[in-house]
Amino acid sequence: MRLGLLLAAVLLLPPAVQGANICVLNYDVLDRFWDPVRQESVDCSYWVEQMLADQGHSVEAFDEVLPPDISGYDAVFLLMGWYRC
């Protein structure tokens, strides 16, 4: 029974979230790295935003602070960056 429910969720969930409105929070704006594909420095959220947009999702990115109301988003990605001493 549980396996059937899990299998149904795995098969039915991806089509249900197509075209979702997604919020991406890039908490650590100082966390940048060299991207050999783009030949420039990018932040942590760059490829996450690109991947989501390429899949047909609407992506809105924020730096360091979430908007006061996130109820309009279907998913929220919190990219926390690297721990620095």
Phi and psi in radians as a Rosetta constraint file:
Dihedral C 1 N 2 CA 2 C 2 CIRCULARHARMONIC -1.119 0.35
Dihedral N 2 CA 2 C 2 N 3 CIRCULARHARMONIC -0.690 0.35
Dihedral C 2 N 3 CA 3 C 3 CIRCULARHARMONIC -1.094 0.35
Dihedral N 3 CA 3 C 3 N 4 CIRCULARHARMONIC -0.680 0.35
Dihedral C 3 N 4 CA 4 C 4 CIRCULARHARMONIC -1.116 0.35
Dihedral N 4 CA 4 C 4 N 5 CIRCULARHARMONIC -0.736 0.35
Dihedral C 4 N 5 CA 5 C 5 CIRCULARHARMONIC -1.153 0.35
Dihedral N 5 CA 5 C 5 N 6 CIRCULARHARMONIC -0.735 0.35
Dihedral C 5 N 6 CA 6 C 6 CIRCULARHARMONIC -1.100 0.35
Dihedral N 6 CA 6 C 6 N 7 CIRCULARHARMONIC -0.780 0.35
Dihedral C 6 N 7 CA 7 C 7 CIRCULARHARMONIC -1.102 0.35
Dihedral N 7 CA 7 C 7 N 8 CIRCULARHARMONIC -0.709 0.35
Dihedral C 7 N 8 CA 8 C 8 CIRCULARHARMONIC -1.118 0.35
Dihedral N 8 CA 8 C 8 N 9 CIRCULARHARMONIC -0.722 0.35
Dihedral C 8 N 9 CA 9 C 9 CIRCULARHARMONIC -1.127 0.35
Dihedral N 9 CA 9 C 9 N 10 CIRCULARHARMONIC -0.729 0.35
Dihedral C 9 N 10 CA 10 C 10 CIRCULARHARMONIC -1.148 0.35
Dihedral N 10 CA 10 C 10 N 11 CIRCULARHARMONIC -0.651 0.35
Dihedral C 10 N 11 CA 11 C 11 CIRCULARHARMONIC -1.422 0.35
Dihedral N 11 CA 11 C 11 N 12 CIRCULARHARMONIC -0.544 0.35
Dihedral C 11 N 12 CA 12 C 12 CIRCULARHARMONIC -1.671 0.35
Dihedral N 12 CA 12 C 12 N 13 CIRCULARHARMONIC -0.388 0.35
Dihedral C 12 N 13 CA 13 C 13 CIRCULARHARMONIC -1.194 0.35
Dihedral N 13 CA 13 C 13 N 14 CIRCULARHARMONIC -0.807 0.35
Dihedral C 13 N 14 CA 14 C 14 CIRCULARHARMONIC -0.980 0.35
Dihedral N 14 CA 14 C 14 N 15 CIRCULARHARMONIC -0.789 0.35
Dihedral C 14 N 15 CA 15 C 15 CIRCULARHARMONIC -1.146 0.35
Dihedral N 15 CA 15 C 15 N 16 CIRCULARHARMONIC -0.456 0.35
Dihedral C 15 N 16 CA 16 C 16 CIRCULARHARMONIC -1.250 0.35
Dihedral N 16 CA 16 C 16 N 17 CIRCULARHARMONIC -0.426 0.35
Dihedral C 16 N 17 CA 17 C 17 CIRCULARHARMONIC -1.807 0.35
Dihedral N 17 CA 17 C 17 N 18 CIRCULARHARMONIC 0.196 0.35
Dihedral C 17 N 18 CA 18 C 18 CIRCULARHARMONIC -1.139 0.35
Dihedral N 18 CA 18 C 18 N 19 CIRCULARHARMONIC 2.369 0.35
Dihedral C 18 N 19 CA 19 C 19 CIRCULARHARMONIC 1.262 0.35
Dihedral N 19 CA 19 C 19 N 20 CIRCULARHARMONIC 0.528 0.35
Dihedral C 19 N 20 CA 20 C 20 CIRCULARHARMONIC -1.285 0.35
Dihedral N 20 CA 20 C 20 N 21 CIRCULARHARMONIC 2.707 0.35
Dihedral C 20 N 21 CA 21 C 21 CIRCULARHARMONIC -1.633 0.35
Dihedral N 21 CA 21 C 21 N 22 CIRCULARHARMONIC 1.984 0.35
Dihedral C 21 N 22 CA 22 C 22 CIRCULARHARMONIC -2.101 0.35
Dihedral N 22 CA 22 C 22 N 23 CIRCULARHARMONIC 2.402 0.35
Dihedral C 22 N 23 CA 23 C 23 CIRCULARHARMONIC -1.832 0.35
Dihedral N 23 CA 23 C 23 N 24 CIRCULARHARMONIC 2.297 0.35
Dihedral C 23 N 24 CA 24 C 24 CIRCULARHARMONIC -2.083 0.35
Dihedral N 24 CA 24 C 24 N 25 CIRCULARHARMONIC 2.104 0.35
Dihedral C 24 N 25 CA 25 C 25 CIRCULARHARMONIC -1.779 0.35
Dihedral N 25 CA 25 C 25 N 26 CIRCULARHARMONIC 2.074 0.35
Dihedral C 25 N 26 CA 26 C 26 CIRCULARHARMONIC -1.723 0.35
Dihedral N 26 CA 26 C 26 N 27 CIRCULARHARMONIC 1.571 0.35
Dihedral C 26 N 27 CA 27 C 27 CIRCULARHARMONIC -1.178 0.35
Dihedral N 27 CA 27 C 27 N 28 CIRCULARHARMONIC -0.705 0.35
Dihedral C 27 N 28 CA 28 C 28 CIRCULARHARMONIC -1.826 0.35
Dihedral N 28 CA 28 C 28 N 29 CIRCULARHARMONIC 1.556 0.35
Dihedral C 28 N 29 CA 29 C 29 CIRCULARHARMONIC -1.229 0.35
Dihedral N 29 CA 29 C 29 N 30 CIRCULARHARMONIC -0.301 0.35
Dihedral C 29 N 30 CA 30 C 30 CIRCULARHARMONIC -1.416 0.35
Dihedral N 30 CA 30 C 30 N 31 CIRCULARHARMONIC -0.220 0.35
Dihedral C 30 N 31 CA 31 C 31 CIRCULARHARMONIC -1.443 0.35
Dihedral N 31 CA 31 C 31 N 32 CIRCULARHARMONIC 1.650 0.35
Dihedral C 31 N 32 CA 32 C 32 CIRCULARHARMONIC -2.157 0.35
Dihedral N 32 CA 32 C 32 N 33 CIRCULARHARMONIC 2.672 0.35
Dihedral C 32 N 33 CA 33 C 33 CIRCULARHARMONIC -2.515 0.35
Dihedral N 33 CA 33 C 33 N 34 CIRCULARHARMONIC 2.793 0.35
Dihedral C 33 N 34 CA 34 C 34 CIRCULARHARMONIC -1.368 0.35
Dihedral N 34 CA 34 C 34 N 35 CIRCULARHARMONIC 2.210 0.35
Dihedral C 34 N 35 CA 35 C 35 CIRCULARHARMONIC -1.854 0.35
Dihedral N 35 CA 35 C 35 N 36 CIRCULARHARMONIC 1.941 0.35
Dihedral C 35 N 36 CA 36 C 36 CIRCULARHARMONIC -1.163 0.35
Dihedral N 36 CA 36 C 36 N 37 CIRCULARHARMONIC -0.399 0.35
Dihedral C 36 N 37 CA 37 C 37 CIRCULARHARMONIC -1.223 0.35
Dihedral N 37 CA 37 C 37 N 38 CIRCULARHARMONIC -0.801 0.35
Dihedral C 37 N 38 CA 38 C 38 CIRCULARHARMONIC -1.551 0.35
Dihedral N 38 CA 38 C 38 N 39 CIRCULARHARMONIC -0.246 0.35
Dihedral C 38 N 39 CA 39 C 39 CIRCULARHARMONIC 1.037 0.35
Dihedral N 39 CA 39 C 39 N 40 CIRCULARHARMONIC 0.700 0.35
Dihedral C 39 N 40 CA 40 C 40 CIRCULARHARMONIC -2.773 0.35
Dihedral N 40 CA 40 C 40 N 41 CIRCULARHARMONIC 3.012 0.35
Dihedral C 40 N 41 CA 41 C 41 CIRCULARHARMONIC -1.471 0.35
Dihedral N 41 CA 41 C 41 N 42 CIRCULARHARMONIC 2.313 0.35
Dihedral C 41 N 42 CA 42 C 42 CIRCULARHARMONIC -2.255 0.35
Dihedral N 42 CA 42 C 42 N 43 CIRCULARHARMONIC 2.791 0.35
Dihedral C 42 N 43 CA 43 C 43 CIRCULARHARMONIC -1.574 0.35
Dihedral N 43 CA 43 C 43 N 44 CIRCULARHARMONIC 3.062 0.35
Dihedral C 43 N 44 CA 44 C 44 CIRCULARHARMONIC -1.076 0.35
Dihedral N 44 CA 44 C 44 N 45 CIRCULARHARMONIC -0.540 0.35
Dihedral C 44 N 45 CA 45 C 45 CIRCULARHARMONIC -1.493 0.35
Dihedral N 45 CA 45 C 45 N 46 CIRCULARHARMONIC -0.164 0.35
Dihedral C 45 N 46 CA 46 C 46 CIRCULARHARMONIC -0.981 0.35
Dihedral N 46 CA 46 C 46 N 47 CIRCULARHARMONIC -0.981 0.35
Dihedral C 46 N 47 CA 47 C 47 CIRCULARHARMONIC -1.268 0.35
Dihedral N 47 CA 47 C 47 N 48 CIRCULARHARMONIC -0.472 0.35
Dihedral C 47 N 48 CA 48 C 48 CIRCULARHARMONIC -1.144 0.35
Dihedral N 48 CA 48 C 48 N 49 CIRCULARHARMONIC -0.799 0.35
Dihedral C 48 N 49 CA 49 C 49 CIRCULARHARMONIC -1.084 0.35
Dihedral N 49 CA 49 C 49 N 50 CIRCULARHARMONIC -0.763 0.35
Dihedral C 49 N 50 CA 50 C 50 CIRCULARHARMONIC -1.098 0.35
Dihedral N 50 CA 50 C 50 N 51 CIRCULARHARMONIC -0.763 0.35
Dihedral C 50 N 51 CA 51 C 51 CIRCULARHARMONIC -1.110 0.35
Dihedral N 51 CA 51 C 51 N 52 CIRCULARHARMONIC -0.763 0.35
Dihedral C 51 N 52 CA 52 C 52 CIRCULARHARMONIC -1.158 0.35
Dihedral N 52 CA 52 C 52 N 53 CIRCULARHARMONIC -0.737 0.35
Dihedral C 52 N 53 CA 53 C 53 CIRCULARHARMONIC -1.127 0.35
Dihedral N 53 CA 53 C 53 N 54 CIRCULARHARMONIC -0.690 0.35
Dihedral C 53 N 54 CA 54 C 54 CIRCULARHARMONIC -1.119 0.35
Dihedral N 54 CA 54 C 54 N 55 CIRCULARHARMONIC -0.445 0.35
Dihedral C 54 N 55 CA 55 C 55 CIRCULARHARMONIC -1.533 0.35
Dihedral N 55 CA 55 C 55 N 56 CIRCULARHARMONIC 0.067 0.35
Dihedral C 55 N 56 CA 56 C 56 CIRCULARHARMONIC 1.639 0.35
Dihedral N 56 CA 56 C 56 N 57 CIRCULARHARMONIC 0.194 0.35
Dihedral C 56 N 57 CA 57 C 57 CIRCULARHARMONIC -1.541 0.35
Dihedral N 57 CA 57 C 57 N 58 CIRCULARHARMONIC 2.670 0.35
Dihedral C 57 N 58 CA 58 C 58 CIRCULARHARMONIC -1.576 0.35
Dihedral N 58 CA 58 C 58 N 59 CIRCULARHARMONIC 2.083 0.35
Dihedral C 58 N 59 CA 59 C 59 CIRCULARHARMONIC -2.026 0.35
Dihedral N 59 CA 59 C 59 N 60 CIRCULARHARMONIC 2.279 0.35
Dihedral C 59 N 60 CA 60 C 60 CIRCULARHARMONIC -2.158 0.35
Dihedral N 60 CA 60 C 60 N 61 CIRCULARHARMONIC 2.167 0.35
Dihedral C 60 N 61 CA 61 C 61 CIRCULARHARMONIC -1.848 0.35
Dihedral N 61 CA 61 C 61 N 62 CIRCULARHARMONIC 2.503 0.35
Dihedral C 61 N 62 CA 62 C 62 CIRCULARHARMONIC -2.253 0.35
Dihedral N 62 CA 62 C 62 N 63 CIRCULARHARMONIC 2.635 0.35
Dihedral C 62 N 63 CA 63 C 63 CIRCULARHARMONIC -1.891 0.35
Dihedral N 63 CA 63 C 63 N 64 CIRCULARHARMONIC 2.152 0.35
Dihedral C 63 N 64 CA 64 C 64 CIRCULARHARMONIC 1.205 0.35
Dihedral N 64 CA 64 C 64 N 65 CIRCULARHARMONIC -0.530 0.35
Dihedral C 64 N 65 CA 65 C 65 CIRCULARHARMONIC -2.309 0.35
Dihedral N 65 CA 65 C 65 N 66 CIRCULARHARMONIC 2.253 0.35
Dihedral C 65 N 66 CA 66 C 66 CIRCULARHARMONIC -1.255 0.35
Dihedral N 66 CA 66 C 66 N 67 CIRCULARHARMONIC 2.660 0.35
Dihedral C 66 N 67 CA 67 C 67 CIRCULARHARMONIC -1.147 0.35
Dihedral N 67 CA 67 C 67 N 68 CIRCULARHARMONIC 2.705 0.35
Dihedral C 67 N 68 CA 68 C 68 CIRCULARHARMONIC -1.053 0.35
Dihedral N 68 CA 68 C 68 N 69 CIRCULARHARMONIC -0.547 0.35
Dihedral C 68 N 69 CA 69 C 69 CIRCULARHARMONIC -2.156 0.35
Dihedral N 69 CA 69 C 69 N 70 CIRCULARHARMONIC 1.957 0.35
Dihedral C 69 N 70 CA 70 C 70 CIRCULARHARMONIC -1.852 0.35
Dihedral N 70 CA 70 C 70 N 71 CIRCULARHARMONIC 0.232 0.35
Dihedral C 70 N 71 CA 71 C 71 CIRCULARHARMONIC -1.183 0.35
Dihedral N 71 CA 71 C 71 N 72 CIRCULARHARMONIC -0.321 0.35
Dihedral C 71 N 72 CA 72 C 72 CIRCULARHARMONIC -1.426 0.35
Dihedral N 72 CA 72 C 72 N 73 CIRCULARHARMONIC -0.049 0.35
Dihedral C 72 N 73 CA 73 C 73 CIRCULARHARMONIC -1.758 0.35
Dihedral N 73 CA 73 C 73 N 74 CIRCULARHARMONIC 2.482 0.35
Dihedral C 73 N 74 CA 74 C 74 CIRCULARHARMONIC -1.412 0.35
Dihedral N 74 CA 74 C 74 N 75 CIRCULARHARMONIC -0.469 0.35
Dihedral C 74 N 75 CA 75 C 75 CIRCULARHARMONIC -2.631 0.35
Dihedral N 75 CA 75 C 75 N 76 CIRCULARHARMONIC 2.622 0.35
Dihedral C 75 N 76 CA 76 C 76 CIRCULARHARMONIC -2.263 0.35
Dihedral N 76 CA 76 C 76 N 77 CIRCULARHARMONIC 2.169 0.35
Dihedral C 76 N 77 CA 77 C 77 CIRCULARHARMONIC -1.824 0.35
Dihedral N 77 CA 77 C 77 N 78 CIRCULARHARMONIC 2.146 0.35
Dihedral C 77 N 78 CA 78 C 78 CIRCULARHARMONIC -1.872 0.35
Dihedral N 78 CA 78 C 78 N 79 CIRCULARHARMONIC 1.874 0.35
Dihedral C 78 N 79 CA 79 C 79 CIRCULARHARMONIC -1.715 0.35
Dihedral N 79 CA 79 C 79 N 80 CIRCULARHARMONIC 1.887 0.35
Dihedral C 79 N 80 CA 80 C 80 CIRCULARHARMONIC -1.573 0.35
Dihedral N 80 CA 80 C 80 N 81 CIRCULARHARMONIC -0.170 0.35
Dihedral C 80 N 81 CA 81 C 81 CIRCULARHARMONIC 1.393 0.35
Dihedral N 81 CA 81 C 81 N 82 CIRCULARHARMONIC -2.866 0.35
Dihedral C 81 N 82 CA 82 C 82 CIRCULARHARMONIC -1.793 0.35
Dihedral N 82 CA 82 C 82 N 83 CIRCULARHARMONIC 2.601 0.35
Dihedral C 82 N 83 CA 83 C 83 CIRCULARHARMONIC -1.343 0.35
Dihedral N 83 CA 83 C 83 N 84 CIRCULARHARMONIC 2.199 0.35
Dihedral C 83 N 84 CA 84 C 84 CIRCULARHARMONIC -2.115 0.35
Dihedral N 84 CA 84 C 84 N 85 CIRCULARHARMONIC 2.408 0.35
